[in-house]
Amino acid sequence: MMVHARPPRRTSPRAVFAVVLLALGGLSCDARSDSFAGLRGTDPISVELTPGAMTLDEGATTKLTAVARDARGEPTRDQTITWSVGDTTVAAVDWAGQVAARRGGFTTITATAHDGVTGSATLTVRNASPVHLLLSPARVMMGVHEFGPLTASLVDAAGNPVPAPPPTWVSSNPAFVTVNRDGVIDAAAEGSAVITAMSAGAVGSTLVTVSGLTVASVTLTLPSNRIRVGDWMQATAVAKDAAGHVITDRLVRFTSSSDAARVTSTGLILGAYNGKTTISASAGGQSASAFLFVALGPVDLLTITPPKATLIAGQSVQLRSIARDHAGSLIPDAVVTYTSGNPDVARVDASGVVTGVSRGSTVIVGTSEGKSASVAITVLAPPSGSWARFDSDPGDWVGQGNTYSYTAESNSITAQARGVRLDVFVAGGEGWIGNMAIPQSLGRLQTGTYQGLTRIDFSDPAKGGIYWESDLRGCNETLGSITIDSVRYAGDTLRAIDLRFLHYCDRGPALRGIIHWRAESAPASTTSSRRAFAGR
């Protein structure tokens, strides 16, 4: 077999020159595009969707195209695209970018390239049934230079909310009233303008009138001063002129001082977080405010202090209720209803003040949102002689947070005076011992108020001291005061004394007491003059 060799082709000088030029040009191009090395034609930095915005009717379909481009704006070699839709109830998209409108609303179609770079297009779906764009307030009265927000809500024929894209706002007369992209209107001069909003093919409008009528006062009313997280309440604000006439349709701005509650432009309040806030309403340079407490949930635990109290008939004690939710958070100002098991022994009013009526025992019950707590009440007959009372705050070590009363008819109450010192002993179920002294310079007990007293064993004689214990519950450190309202001697012998004291044990909560002591027989004697002593 014969093989024929093709003779070599001659290359012309012009062709050789062209090849050399191309080679040199390629080298020059590469040198200028080092910053794009590795990107050109391989790694996308953007995804371009066409069209970028669409409006479809319910049930309609359309086709989107997506192109992944590199740093030079050229399509990349790999055009693999993954499609997704933000709200699948509004629309659906398949693997090829075919979009199907499902129901009225607004969503975003996203195309993702192979390395995660994305691009998106917006889609508005018009409802098959009629929709309406409602603006609130429907009419507005403003003063010059006032401003505030309008709100737009898209609803169907039944009044149900419909998802919609943010509306476009326009003013018929910007010389009087302007409106920004967020619906905030600003009164520029006296006059009127129609503010129009457009969204999802629906249009709504409101009339804004700017007048020189001056707001003299604003009142704010809340249905309650507390709200639970997740609940709503409507605040009401009224603007009046100097004559007290209501200025109708006046635009009122509502604000909340903290994130505990959120308030809309129409005064609708949402409880957001456990805490407290101040709701304010302002119009025409005038404002009003109200405190609002936000609790996590309903009352889960109710406690009442004091847990027990002994009263003398005619005396009273204030009950204090503490309500907490399931998380243990305090529910401020919880509504508590009080009832007495036997009003003939002790009665209780709506604020929780218990008053002893006659000798006996009963129970006071407090109830809030189905949760209850009780307080044991003992009432003693009115005394004819000495008596004593001790009121212990929650957490006080000496009195254990209870209220105690004693009379000489049922308990031993004694008082001994030695110069400026007074020792009191109450032999009751608890057993009380009190040691008190006023400044040594006074010689003996005298009426007056003596403050800044410390534990009597270690106190400065020039100031006096105080110390109380009960059932051997004593203190390492004390601080307090004594007020002697009256004192009577027969010679150098104490015959009667009335005093009140305030006692803090080891820097804890307070113990308060009243001592009314009389000797069995008290002959005529002198009464010291009243004077006050202020210690440190």
Salt bridges, closest charged atoms under 4 A:
GLU48 OE1 - ARG69 NE 3.38
ASP57 OD1 - ARG126 NE 2.69
ASP87 OD2 - ARG103 NH2 3.86
GLU146 OE2 - ARG250 NH2 2.42
ASP241 OD2 - HIS245 ND1 3.67
ASP249 OD2 - ARG139 NE 3.45
GLU369 OE2 - ARG226 NH2 2.90
GLU369 OE1 - ARG228 NH2 2.49
ASP391 OD2 - ARG389 NE 2.87
ASP393 OD2 - ARG512 NH1 2.94
ASP423 OD2 - ARG418 NH2 2.86
ASP423 OD1 - ARG421 NE 2.96
ASP457 OD2 - ARG455 NH2 3.53
GLU477 OE2 - ARG507 NE 3.15
ASP485 OD1 - ARG500 NH2 2.87
ASP485 OD1 - ARG530 NH1 3.99
ASP498 OD1 - HIS516 ND1 2.43
ASP498 OD2 - ARG518 NH2 2.67
